[in-house]
Amino acid sequence: MDHDPSARPISLDDHVPTLASILASRLRRVASRYYLRHFGVGIVEWRIVMCLGVQPGLSAIEICRRTDLDKAAVSRTLIELEGRGWTESTPLNEGGRQKQIWLTAEGRSLYARLGVAIAQRHETLLSTLSPEETRTLVDLMRRLIARADVLEAEQGEAGERDDDMAG
């Protein structure tokens, strides 16, 4: 019986989607504990605050696009952030369904404090890499993200998330 080399099982130790998923899970878990303990915010909250700090006046849809977060999670979190006094919104159109979202003064203060912590944690994570390796890693990640976008569009699922795409 002939052995088909293309049928050999993939080693998960070298499987890029698996490695990316493991890294993302570990970073999320560690970051979640840190930001909850030190700032009282979870991952979704800090990502939205950071997004609005960099680009004030985004709509919820634009936040979803920029962060790749789920629409329902963004919607719930925006309500929570407004309730905590960190964001405010103004209607984008007459119907008022779409809104521009802004950080309040208190939200901008949180953004500044988060920014310092994020930069420090980012530097600590990347301290194991040289500056050239870091640039290469970022370039490779951007290329893989762009390729994943193409694959998603080819499958006709643009705008929908499929956790099975990582395989």
N, C-alpha and C positions, 0 to 999 in steps of 0.2 A: 504494500500500500504506500503510495507517494504521500509525502508530507507537504502540504501547501504552506509556504512560509508566511503568506499573508493572513493565514488563519491563526497564527500564534497569538496567545493572550498578551495583552498589554500589561507591562509592569506598572503598577500604580506608583512605584517609587520614581518613575520617570514621566508619568502622565501629567502634562502641564495643567489641564483643567482640574485634576485632583489636587495637585500641589497649590494651585492658585486658590482653590476652595479652602484647603486646610489653612493656608496663610491668612486668608480673609477672615475665617472663623476665629482663629486665635487672636488676630489683631482686634476684631470686633469685641470679643469677650474681655480682653484686657482693657481696652479703651472704655468699654461700657462701665466696668467696675470703677475705673479711675475717674471718669467724668461724673458719674453719679456721686461718688464719695466727695470729690473736691468742688463740684459746681452744682450738684443737684439736677443734672440733665443727663439724658441717655443719648445714645448714638444718633437717633433721628433728630432730636432737638438740637444737638450741637452741629450737625451737618446743615440744618436749615438756618441756624443762627449764622454760621460761617458763610453760607451762600448769600444770605441777605446782607451781611457785613461787606462782602466783596462787591455785590451787585444789588444795591437797594432798589426797591420798587418792583420786584419781580411778581408775577402772578403765581398761583399755586401750580399751574401747568408748567410754567417755566422752571420752577423749583424742581419739579419731578424730572424734567428733561436734564437739567444740569447735575442733579444728584443721583439719578437712576433709582429714586425711591418710589415706592408704591403710592398711587394717588390717595388711597384711603388713609394710609399712614401719614402722609403729608397733611391731609385735611384735618385729621384728628389732632396732630401735633400743632398745627397753626392755631386751632381753637385753644389748646392748652397754653401755647406761648402768649397768645393775646390775653388769656385769663391771668397769666402771671405778670402781665404788664411789660413784656419784652417786645411785643410787636403791636402794630396798629395797621389798619388797612383803609384804603379809599377805593370806591367803585371805579372800575375801568370803563364801564359803559352804563347806559341808562337803566338797564334791567338789574344791574348791580350784582349779577351772578359772578362775574370775574372781578377780582380786586387786585390792586397793587398792594404789596405788603412791605412794610418798612419796620426797621428796628426803632424802638423808642430810645430815649436817653439811657434808660436802665438796660435795654437790650444791647445798645452800643458798648456800654461798660462791660457787659458779659462777653460780648464779641472780642473786646480788647484783651480781657483776661484769658479767654479760651485760646486766642491766637498765640499768646506767649506759651501756654502749656502745650499746644499742638506743635509749635515749632521746636520746643525742647524735646518732646517725645519723638518727633520725626527725626531729629538729629541723632538721638540715642539709638533708634532703630537702624538708621543707615550708617552708624559708626563702624559697622563691620565691613562696609564697602568703601572702596576708594572713590574719589569724586568722578573719575572716569567710569567706574563700574556703575555708579549711581545714574549717570547720564545715559549709559547704555541700557540699564534696567528700565528707566522711565521711557526711553524710546521704544524698547521692545514691548512694554506694556501698552503703550499708546497704539502701536501697530496691531497687537492682538485684539485690543478693544475695537479698533476699526474693522478688523477682519470679522470679529463676532457680530458687529452691526450688519455687515454684508450678509453673513450667513443667516441672521435673523430676518433680514429683508427678503432674501431668497426663499425662505420658508413661508413668506407671506404673513409673518407674525409681528411685523413692526408695531411697536407700541404696546404689545402684550409681552408679559414675562413668562419664561419657561425655564424652570429650574433644572430641567433635564438637559438643556443645551450644553451644560458643562461636560457632558460625557461624550 
